[in-house]
Amino acid sequence: MKMRRWGLLCLWVLSLSAISYYGGAVSYGIFFGITLIPAVSLFYLAVVYFRLGIFQRIESRNMVCGQAMPYFFVLQNDGHIAFASISVKLFSAFSFVEKLPGDVEYELLPGERHTFETKLTCRYRGEYEVGVKEIVMTDFFCLFRIRYRLPGAIRALVLPKVPKVTRLSSIEDFTALLSMESRRQQTEPDAAVRDYMPGDALKQIHWKATAREQKLKTRSQTGEEKQGISVLWDTGRNSRDRKEYLPLENKMLEIVLAVGFFLAEKGIGFSGYCRQGAFMEKHVENIRDFDAFYRQVSETSFSREESFSRLIAEASENGIILRSKVVFCVLHELNEEVARFTEAFEKAGILTVLYVVTDEKIKDGDWQGNQRRRIVRIPAEAELEGRL
């Protein structure tokens, strides 16, 4: 397009030179013809701008991530001249439309209309614009281009999907350990001790072990055997760019729902915890309770003011973690505070699974899996089957 403008300018300069040196009706005719071309092009674009009909509709703005929704889109020529070089640009970062290529140019005769009945699919959970983003109009001579952004763009409210996994390989390694500890507690009900944690009853403190090790130790009795499962997920946001945080947050919620559905379907009770300005808790006993849990997870809001360290600290202070046999943590970043808490969990006899949603490799050092802690890195675009 830029080359065409320069070519037209060169022709205009040559026609002007012809008038200056030769004159005559032909020279003046060529000069005025070339001069009028830009004006005619701009007038044509003005007609297209005001006489092009645009309409789009989606069956429902409430969608589920990954599920196709019927989508309807119309381009119509309401003018009396033919429209050429009309192209459609879509919101393609977080959604895609089936059978509607974005780089095709359409031509519309007077009164003609193009109707597209297709489907639209959203990639990530959240609220964002979908469908047609703008219309690009180009004149017949390809000198000028106008971009018309649709003022009534569709804003979809996308809920997370529930990935169904057949197994949680991250806890299969714990099975033998749990069986061994259960048998040991039955035969040695008062032999095992652990570090004291906030919330422990004072009557359970093992004073001889405390005096021997110079720090508070608590009895691990048979009646105190842990039975619960806790699922904690981070609601902190570490970026201002939607292209960065939407895929990450979407995958985190998918992991929470996948783990929750797996446990609920098997009748294994668990409790979910997160922070939404305040500490939030939801208990699930079986599959009948899962719908309420899904609603809570889908309504999760992320904020730069929240942090996983704060969540896990409150859960520890409330004594929630102490009642758990296994703790699932879904987060996007590992730091020293998380390391300190997970070490305390290990000393308290708690098995911990850390699902870290990141595309970067986890650095070596403190973040190594062991007998009581499993660290699983999951890329933001990865499938969950076989990874959890």
Steps between C-alpha positions, in 0.01 A plus 500: 500500500782740578663422162173584324491838672856576396422388145193727489708789633760444227229498234355820645843669489553386137154627400577832667827520306313424177266791566794731571703407190239395243152612611199391296168332581652152527758605759238683707261205473764257627596740781143547625426128463797405717416774751143376539596137566575550876182705542291229330665232715424685822141566392459129424631404845258746662208336318616153609546618859143629527321242283663173608271298728666296774327265742623221727334287766599218732251258653608588852776716645529252787739236368719215621864492406564264207133451408379628161210748503278575193607831347326709232661777293370713207661745254253694283528769231224757563632739232454539123859426393707186524733462798838338443781395733303461825688286754410385849741496798419280798589500866741211466714517816256318731239350263457369147215476249456188290489532119552876501852587378619842604709585190231461230375809315132509407317680217139610539270608219221752579250331735713186535575342836741237630366288786725282714349241734786338685626433852721691739726344763674675788842380611519637855285573799424867558306792355619641167386605153442236232383481141561779247744764619501739202420538131776608261384691187731567202422716195501376139846642430647361826622845605323535836378267772253565780466284810157506662490356851160362593358702792273214614756220524382185677641465850495136608497375857694173483488239777778244549457148370527191719776276362441137592810300577508125552772502766702724729849364450640765735357322806547140391852505647350594836281190528769270637619767744148559634440127550831458680436794734146383571626154609774655710255728681275209579786305662682800652222740596712740703850454368501748214536873563511800273575872519242716673285712268257781591162350586632186671342424837738560793407165657652322198848653550764232562700667781783245512565539125468878539764506775726267304489700173452845657192577291132421530406151380148357464382139532372325186237266642275254324197712576677794342560327168434746217213428267430822309611622157548871435521682167648851510533724197678829448293808406792738455566666164857573394442676166295781348498347152188293430689288249724388787265460794186359331658170382677455833193566716285285274734202539516543878123483533488201264741317730290582808185374326671190359630397843169586666291306250730197521467489880127577507419239237672236712316615812815638665419809702723807484501870583595785266661823617587831334508870576247749360579798714436263791562133572251283306417134571281242325458137606410227251383163629408329171398567141171660609695786658717561194265745325524744791877458502511566124307825544742618766804415288356658184430823690859524622644846446874557481670806642851642530431557871458127572779246548521126554733551796227694677242230426716215623596697812133555591417135434785396732399745773140376489619144552346390169816346363552296818179308431619401153673184389568637149519863389473601133640846422437667164719804442707676235815585692726336757671719760674473837180542702331213319813289556493576871135400536536178301799402715279549806234282337754223448605512865135481602456182294297665221540389139517797262447525124599829336356564154702790360354657185793649310670471164841542662707222651505474879846577634692233685584534868228502764232414247562130470232239551541252785307233684241747632502773239427474131562797266328491161566770240214552255532737199207738448398335172558136601235229520441371853447130427812313602656803674303522825 
